[in-house]
């Protein structure tokens, strides 16, 4: 929310109050008043669950099973409907998985990202370092939506590529996101999905590491802050 940038560091409470007000307005007016949501407690629980699960693959069935285990029964059709309400209101973005081998969209286990991660902070009151990797992934996704026509999660022979970005000319670029790959095992794990792709499309590994943009067999590693501020894709 750009308006929050106008608040100074001396008044952080004002920023939180503003975000909390916007979030409540979206839920109460854009969703509850426009749609017939009877199980409001379950819906609010779903909002919390989705905010805590950004960047993770989920399905209506898996969510319904979690709720059932917590003695809060809700069927998968209702979960699916509520997820539609959250995406229609632009609180969440739904990202489909793309089969890089078959060149088609997969119908299960989508991912969801927040339109503003500040909502998660005021809603769940978690530490800044909690799930920081997924928060970074969320920020990258929002920027990719700005730069490209379509953005998907890539799937290839058991490997998952964080993002497959497609421009207006249908050219693909692949992105993997990690907070840090200073550890060699982590670096190898993050490179593996990109290395499994055999085409010559650009491939990037985005991290918060401060190094000299090394290249690993055609895969360019970039500092994510530099990438966000650059004009290049």
C-alpha positions as CSV (number, residue, x, y, z in Angstrom):
1,X,0.0,0.0,0.0
2,X,1.9,3.2,-1.2
3,X,0.1,5.4,1.4
4,X,2.0,3.7,4.2
5,X,5.2,5.1,2.8
6,X,4.1,8.5,4.0
7,X,4.3,7.5,7.7
8,X,7.6,8.2,9.4
9,X,9.6,5.7,11.5
10,X,8.5,7.6,14.6
11,X,4.8,6.7,14.0
12,X,4.8,3.0,13.0
13,X,1.5,2.5,14.7
14,X,-0.2,4.7,12.2
15,X,1.0,2.5,9.4
16,X,-0.3,-0.6,11.1
17,X,-3.6,1.0,11.9
18,X,-4.0,2.0,8.2
19,X,-3.2,-1.5,6.9
20,X,-5.5,-3.1,9.5
21,X,-8.3,-0.7,8.4
22,X,-7.8,-1.5,4.7
23,X,-7.8,-5.3,5.4
24,X,-11.0,-5.1,7.5
25,X,-12.7,-3.1,4.8
26,X,-11.8,-5.6,2.2
27,X,-13.2,-8.5,4.3
28,X,-16.3,-6.8,5.6
29,X,-17.4,-4.8,2.5
30,X,-15.8,-6.4,-0.5
31,X,-16.5,-9.9,0.6
32,X,-19.0,-10.3,3.4
33,X,-21.4,-7.6,2.0
34,X,-21.1,-8.8,-1.6
35,X,-21.2,-12.5,-1.1
36,X,-23.2,-14.8,1.1
37,X,-20.6,-15.8,3.7
38,X,-22.4,-17.4,6.6
39,X,-19.5,-19.1,8.3
40,X,-17.6,-15.9,9.1
41,X,-15.5,-17.5,11.8
42,X,-14.3,-20.2,9.4
43,X,-13.7,-17.6,6.7
44,X,-11.5,-15.5,9.1
45,X,-9.7,-18.7,10.0
46,X,-9.1,-19.3,6.3
47,X,-7.7,-15.8,5.9
48,X,-5.2,-16.5,8.7
49,X,-4.3,-19.8,7.2
50,X,-3.6,-18.4,3.7
51,X,-1.6,-15.5,5.1
52,X,0.6,-18.0,7.0
53,X,0.9,-20.2,3.9
54,X,2.0,-17.8,1.2
55,X,4.4,-19.5,-1.2
56,X,3.3,-23.0,-0.2
57,X,1.3,-25.3,-2.5
58,X,-2.3,-25.8,-1.2
59,X,-5.6,-27.2,-2.3
60,X,-9.2,-26.9,-1.1
61,X,-9.0,-30.5,0.0
62,X,-5.8,-30.1,2.1
63,X,-7.2,-26.9,3.7
64,X,-10.5,-28.6,4.5
65,X,-8.6,-31.5,6.1
66,X,-6.6,-29.1,8.3
67,X,-9.8,-27.4,9.5
68,X,-11.4,-30.8,10.2
69,X,-8.4,-31.8,12.3
70,X,-9.0,-28.7,14.4
71,X,-12.7,-29.5,14.9
72,X,-13.7,-26.8,12.4
73,X,-15.5,-28.7,9.7
74,X,-15.8,-27.0,6.3
75,X,-16.1,-28.9,3.0
76,X,-13.7,-28.4,0.1
77,X,-16.3,-26.8,-2.1
78,X,-16.8,-24.0,0.5
79,X,-13.1,-23.6,0.8
80,X,-12.7,-23.2,-3.0
81,X,-15.5,-20.6,-3.0
82,X,-13.9,-18.6,-0.2
83,X,-10.6,-18.7,-2.0
84,X,-12.3,-17.3,-5.1
85,X,-13.7,-14.4,-2.9
86,X,-10.2,-13.7,-1.7
87,X,-8.8,-13.5,-5.2
88,X,-11.7,-11.6,-6.7
89,X,-11.2,-9.0,-4.0
90,X,-7.4,-8.9,-4.9
91,X,-6.4,-9.7,-1.4
92,X,-4.7,-12.8,-2.8
93,X,-3.2,-13.8,-6.1
94,X,-3.6,-17.3,-7.3
95,X,-0.7,-18.8,-9.2
96,X,-1.1,-22.0,-11.2
97,X,1.5,-24.6,-11.7
98,X,2.9,-25.0,-15.3
99,X,4.2,-28.3,-16.6
100,X,7.4,-27.4,-18.4
101,X,7.5,-30.8,-20.1
102,X,3.9,-31.0,-21.3
103,X,3.6,-27.2,-21.8
104,X,0.3,-27.1,-20.0
105,X,-1.3,-25.8,-16.8
106,X,-1.8,-28.2,-13.9
107,X,-5.1,-28.1,-12.1
108,X,-4.1,-29.0,-8.6
109,X,-1.8,-27.6,-5.8
110,X,-1.8,-23.9,-6.7
111,X,0.1,-21.2,-4.8
112,X,-1.2,-18.0,-3.4
113,X,0.6,-14.7,-2.8
114,X,-0.5,-11.6,-0.9
115,X,-1.2,-8.3,-2.7
116,X,0.6,-6.6,0.3
117,X,2.7,-8.5,2.8
118,X,1.9,-5.8,5.3
119,X,-1.5,-7.4,5.7
120,X,0.2,-10.5,7.0
121,X,2.2,-8.5,9.6
122,X,-0.8,-6.8,11.1
123,X,-3.0,-9.8,10.9
124,X,-0.7,-12.5,12.3
125,X,1.7,-10.2,14.3
126,X,4.7,-12.4,13.4
127,X,8.3,-11.5,13.7
128,X,9.9,-10.0,10.6
129,X,12.2,-13.0,10.3
130,X,9.4,-15.5,10.3
131,X,9.1,-17.2,6.9
132,X,11.3,-14.5,5.5
133,X,12.1,-16.7,2.4
134,X,8.5,-16.8,1.4
135,X,8.0,-13.1,2.1
136,X,10.9,-12.4,-0.3
137,X,9.3,-14.8,-2.8
138,X,6.1,-12.8,-2.5
139,X,7.9,-9.6,-3.3
140,X,9.5,-11.1,-6.4
141,X,6.2,-12.4,-7.6
142,X,4.6,-9.0,-7.4
143,X,7.4,-7.5,-9.4
144,X,7.2,-10.3,-12.0
145,X,3.5,-9.5,-12.4
146,X,4.5,-6.0,-13.2
147,X,7.1,-7.0,-15.8
148,X,5.5,-10.0,-17.5
149,X,2.2,-11.0,-19.0
150,X,1.9,-14.3,-17.2
151,X,3.6,-15.8,-14.2
152,X,3.4,-19.4,-13.1
153,X,5.1,-21.9,-10.8
154,X,7.2,-24.3,-12.9
155,X,7.0,-28.1,-12.6
156,X,9.5,-30.5,-14.3
157,X,10.1,-34.1,-13.4
158,X,9.7,-33.7,-9.7
159,X,11.5,-30.3,-9.6
160,X,9.8,-27.1,-8.8
161,X,10.9,-23.8,-10.3
162,X,9.7,-20.9,-8.2
163,X,8.5,-18.8,-11.2
164,X,8.1,-19.2,-14.9
165,X,7.6,-15.7,-16.4
166,X,6.2,-15.3,-19.9
167,X,6.3,-12.0,-21.8
168,X,4.0,-10.7,-24.5
169,X,5.9,-12.5,-27.2
170,X,5.6,-15.7,-25.2
171,X,9.3,-15.9,-24.4
172,X,10.0,-17.6,-21.1
173,X,12.3,-16.6,-18.2
174,X,12.9,-18.8,-15.2
175,X,13.4,-17.5,-11.6
176,X,14.5,-19.2,-8.4
177,X,14.3,-17.3,-5.1
178,X,16.1,-17.9,-1.9
179,X,17.0,-15.6,1.0
180,X,20.6,-16.8,1.0
181,X,22.7,-19.5,-0.8
182,X,25.9,-18.9,1.1
183,X,25.8,-22.5,2.2
184,X,27.0,-24.8,-0.6
185,X,24.3,-27.4,0.0
186,X,21.6,-24.7,-0.2
187,X,23.1,-23.3,-3.4
188,X,23.1,-26.7,-5.0
189,X,19.5,-27.3,-4.0
190,X,18.3,-24.0,-5.4
191,X,20.3,-24.5,-8.7
192,X,19.0,-28.0,-9.3
193,X,15.5,-27.1,-10.6
194,X,17.0,-24.6,-13.1
195,X,19.7,-27.0,-14.1
196,X,17.0,-29.6,-15.0
197,X,15.6,-27.2,-17.7
198,X,17.4,-28.0,-20.9
199,X,16.3,-25.0,-23.0
200,X,18.2,-21.8,-23.6
201,X,15.8,-19.4,-22.0
202,X,17.3,-17.0,-19.4
203,X,17.6,-18.4,-15.8
204,X,18.1,-16.4,-12.7
205,X,18.7,-17.2,-9.0
206,X,17.7,-14.2,-6.9
207,X,19.0,-13.9,-3.3
208,X,19.9,-11.3,-0.7
209,X,23.6,-12.4,-0.9
210,X,26.1,-9.6,-1.6
211,X,28.5,-11.3,-4.1
212,X,29.6,-10.5,-7.6
213,X,26.7,-11.9,-9.7
214,X,28.3,-15.3,-10.4
215,X,27.1,-17.5,-13.3
216,X,26.6,-21.2,-12.8
217,X,26.4,-23.0,-16.2
218,X,24.3,-20.2,-17.7
219,X,22.3,-19.5,-14.5
220,X,22.9,-15.9,-13.3
221,X,22.8,-15.2,-9.6
222,X,21.7,-11.7,-8.8
223,X,21.1,-9.7,-5.6
224,X,17.3,-9.4,-5.4
225,X,17.4,-5.7,-4.3
226,X,19.5,-4.8,-7.3
227,X,17.2,-6.8,-9.5
228,X,14.1,-5.0,-8.1
229,X,15.7,-1.6,-8.8
230,X,16.9,-2.5,-12.3
231,X,15.0,-2.1,-15.5
232,X,16.0,-5.5,-16.9
233,X,13.8,-8.4,-16.7
